[in-house]
């Protein structure tokens, strides 16, 4: 699944255009490598988001949305100094 679509479907970012813009501005990493909006997301990938003053790190659990279940596991959430 494309990175921008995954971020939207998993509800990490509310809109796909915002997810695409974040990836274009090098604010998203997959497995510690800067990712483009069209990068492929696989299960067990680690996604790091640099949003505002927060750094959010999640592990991809599923690529298929299921009712009342998250598609990711939150590994860490910290504020930038």
Secondary structure, DSSP 8 states (H G I E B T S, - for coil): -BHHHHHHHTTSSS-HHHHHHHHHTT-EEETTEE--TT-B--TT-EEEEEETTEEEEEEE--SS-BTTB-SEEEEEEEE--
